[in-house]
Amino acid sequence: MSPRRLQRGAIWLVVCLLAATAGTTAEPAHTYLILPFEDSAPDGSRDWLQEAMALSLADYFLGASQRVVPREDRLSAMEELELPPGAPLTLATSLRLGRRFRSETEGRLVPDRLVVGKFTLDKGQLAMVARVLRLDANGAAPWREESGSLKDLLKLQKSLAHALLRSDGMTASKLASHADNADSGGAFPLVAYESYIRGLIDPSAAKQVSYLRKATEQSPGYPKATFQLARILVHSGKRGEAEGVLKGIAGEPDPYAAEYHSLKGTLDLDAGRLSEAEAQARLSIAARDTAEVHVLLARIARAQADPSRALQELNRAEALDPDNPDIAPIRRQIQKDLPPGS
């Protein structure tokens, strides 16, 4: 599996569909294209901050039951427009990128919102501004600003995300996400967050693993770093090592609880712990409906000699994520189990 596919699976698979959650509220669900923040004084040593702000906002928006265009799709669209990663994005270029998504919809989420932002960092003091542009109505919400010490980056990002959501009509009831340990005060080292972000954005799978290991060493049990590391290890065939990593996790990796329980269930099933796998699948479904959990349920049904139910689960997985690479091989296995002529 390519590093880019791993990044999408590890970082952004949660974005694909939140329809079940969104359907329970009267508030509309939007689809956001969140761009890296512009650095007012570009410095290669802090290039990770540009992506960190976009990725952090994405997690909070996901926690508020909104949809977010995956980073991989954004990078692909930028490549199509001959915009290299890290290239400065003017407002005109950003709008052009948004229109690109809205005109070429095959295989991609179609954003009706665009989030642009910029930041200034001077002598340890950080100022961030961002706003929501309404691609479907040619309008814009007001700029929102947060400022403070760099050491409070996580709290500042959370506050900015909530301000942006409120500016786009979200109520306080939708702002419960606690991503990135932002409420843990000084107990959470910022350096661990930097390692975590670098682990998400580095194009090399080996470096991703190295950065995520470092993040879990700098902040033992760091939920999101631990989860993402375990996912990459599983996709690399290192399932035993992944199980060991997950034993040290300090809690659910918000907003990836559904994927986390699917991953644990998959490891349980591979180890022959069928009842534990079923329990993890139930926890995953309770968090959110995803392709991953239906792939897991299909494998559980096959283990229970119920190929018809297994195929139903795979069909649901395919509807949620047609590009999921696990569907086709499992479908072939299940079809071999069916009686001749079925």
N, C-alpha and C positions, 0 to 999 in steps of 0.2 A: 504494500500500500504506500502511495506517495506521501511525502511529508505534508504536502498541501492538503491532501485528503484527510490525513491524520489531524491536521489543524482544524479542518472544518468539523470533523467528528468530535474532536476533543473540546473545541471551543464553542462552536456555533450550532451543533445539531439540535440543541434545545430551541433554537429560534424557529425551526421549521413550522411548527404548528402549536398554537396555544388556543385552538378553537374551542376545545371543551371548557377551558377556564373562562375564555372571553364570553362564551355564550351564557354564562350565569350572571352577567352583569348588564345593567342598562347602559353603561358607559361604552362608547365605541372603541373598537380595537383598531389602532393604526399600524402601518408598516413604516418603520423608520430606516433611513439610510444615514448612518452616523459616520462622519468623516473624521480622520485624524485631526487633532488640533494643530493650528499653526503656531510655531515658536517665533515670537517676535524678534529673537536674536538667535538664530539657529546655532546649535552647539552639538557636535556629534556625540559627546559624552552623555547627553540627555535626550537623544532621539527616541528612546523608549517611552518618554513621557507623552509624546504625540499620540502614540497608539494606546498607551495606558488610559488616557482620558476617554478615548472613544470606546474602548473595551469595557471600562467601568460603567459608563453611561448605558451601554448595551445591557449589562447585567441588571441594572436597576430598572430599565425599561421592560426587560423580560419579566422581572419580578412583579411588575405592574400589569402583567397580562397583555403586553403589547408584542408586536412582531418586529424583528430586526433583521435587516439584510445581512447574511453571513459575511464575515471578513473575506473569505475566499472569493465570494462572488464580487465583492467590491474591488479586490485586487485584480480579478480577471477583467472587469469592466475598465479599470484604469489602464490595464495593459492594452486592451483593444483601442483605447484612445491615446495610446503611446505616452502614458503618464507613468513614469517609474515610481515604485514605492518610495515614499518620503519626499516626493516632489511637492513644491509649494502649490497650494490649491487656491486660486483666486475665487471670488464669488461667482464670476462668470463660468469658470471651469467647473466649480462645484455644481452649479445649476445644469451645466451641460452633462455632467455625469448622472445627475438625477433624471434628466430627460432620457438619457440612454437606457436606463433601467425601465422607464415607463413605456418606451417604444419597442424594446426587445424583451419580451416577457418569458420566452420559452425557458423553462427550467429554473426560473429565478422568482423570488418574491418581488412584487411590484410596489415600490414605496410611494406613499402619498405624503410623506414627510421627509424632510432633509434637515439634519442637525449639523451646524457648522460652529466652530469655536476657535479661540486662540488663547495663548497664555503668555505671560511675562514672568520670568524668574530672575530676581536680582538680590544678591546677598542673602539668599535663603528665604526671601519673601516671594510668595506666589500669588499671581492674580490671573483668574480665568474668566472668560466671558463666552457665552454661547447663546444661540437662539434656534428656534424651530421655524423652518420655512415650509409653507404648505404648498406642496407641488400640485395638488389637485385644485387649488383655488388661487394660485398666484398671490398669496399673502404671506405674512410673517408675524410671528409672536415677538414681543419685545426682547431685547437682549437681557440676559440674566448674568449676574456677576457674583463671584465668590473670591475672597482673598484672605490670606493668612500665611502662616509659616509653612514651608515645604514639609516639615515633619507632620503636619496635619493634613497631608494630601488626601488621605482616604476619606476623612470627614468632609473635606471641602468638595470632593467629587460626589459624595452622597448628597450633600446639600444642593449642589448644582443640578444633579439629576432630578431631585424632587421639585426644584424650582421650575425646571423645564417642563416636567410633566404637568405641574399645576398650570403653567402658562398655556398648555395645550388642552386644558379642560379636565384633567384627572383630579379626583378628589383625594382627600387625605387617606381614605380607606384603602387606596391602591398603592400606598407607599410604605409597605411594611418590610421590604427587603433589607437584609443586613449583610450585603456582600463585602468581601475582602476584610472582614474583621474590623470594620470601620468604627465600631463602638467599643473596642477593647482598650482604648487609650494607649498608654505607653507600653503596654505588655506586648504589642505587636510591632516588630521592627520593620521600618519602611524598606530596609534593604531586602527583606524577604519578598515583599511585594514587587520590587524591581526585578528580582530573579524570576519570580512567577511570570511577570509580563514578558520578559525576555524569552522565557521558555515557551510562551504562546506564539511569539512572532518570529522566532528564528526559523529560517527555511530548512535547517538541517535537523533531522529527527534525533541524531546523536546529541546535538547541542541542546535540543529541547529537553531531553532526558537529563543532561548535565545541569541545566539551569533549574529544572524542577526539583532535582535532588538537593541542590543548594538551597532552594527556598524552604524545603522541608527540614533541612538542617538548621537554617537560620530561625525558623519558627516551627518547632516540632508539632506535628499534627495539623498544620495549616490545611484546612479542609479542601479548598479548591486546588491547591498545588498537589496535594496528596492524590486527589481524585484524577487529575489530569495526568499525573505521572503513571498511575495504575492503568489508565486507559491506553497510554502509549505502550506500556509494557505488555499488555494483553495483545494488542495488535502486532506486537513484535514476536509473539509466541512465548513470552516469558510469564506464563500465568501463575506459576508458583511464586515468583518474585512479586508479582502484582498483589497476590493475596497477602503476602507479608507486609507490603507497603500499606495496604488498606487497614490492617490491624492497628496501625498507629494513628488513624485519622481522628481528629478531635470533634467531629460533628458532620452534619449533612452539608455538602458544598453548595450553598445557596447561590444561584437559582438552578442548580443542576441535580436536585434531589431525585428526580425521576430517572435520570441517566445513571446516577450513582447506584440506586437500588437495582436497576437492570444489570449493571456491571457485576454487582455482588451476586445477583441471582444466576448470571451466566457462569461465574466461577463455581458457585455451589453445584450447578447442574453438571459441569464438566468433572467435578469431583464425586459425582454420584449422590449428592445430597438433594434428592428430589423435593422433599417437603420444605427444606430451607429455600430452595429456588422458587417454589410456589409462593412462599411467604414474602420473599423479596419482590416478586412480580406484583403482588397485591399492593405493597408499599409504593412501588413505582407508579402503578395505575392511579393510586390515591393522590399522588403528587401531580401527575399530568399524563395525558395520553401521548405516547411517543412511538415511533417506529421500532425503537430498540426493544421496548417491552413486548411488543407483538412478535418480534423475532424470537425472543426468549419464550413466550407462551407457545409459539409454534414448536419449538424444540421440546418443551415440556410435554405437549400433546403427543408428539412423536414418540417420546420415551414412554408414554402411557398407552401406546399402540392405538392412537386415535388420529389417523391421517386426515380424515375429513375436517376435523376441528383444526388440525395443524395448518391445512391449506387456507382455511378461513382467516386464521391469525396472520398468515403471510400476506394474504390479500389486503388486510387492514394495514400491515406494515408498508406495503408497496404504495398504498394510497397516501400514506403520510410522508413517505420518503422514497420516491421511485429510484433514486440513485444509491440506495443502501446496498453495499456490495455483498452483504451476507444473505440476501434474499434468494438469489438465483441458485447457489449451491445447495441451500437447505431445501428449496423447492424440488430440485432434482432428487435429493435423498428421499423426500416424502413420496414423490411420484413412484419411486421404486417400491414403496411399501404398499401401494394401492393394489387391489385385486385386478387381474387382467380385464380389460374392457371398461374400467372405471373412468 
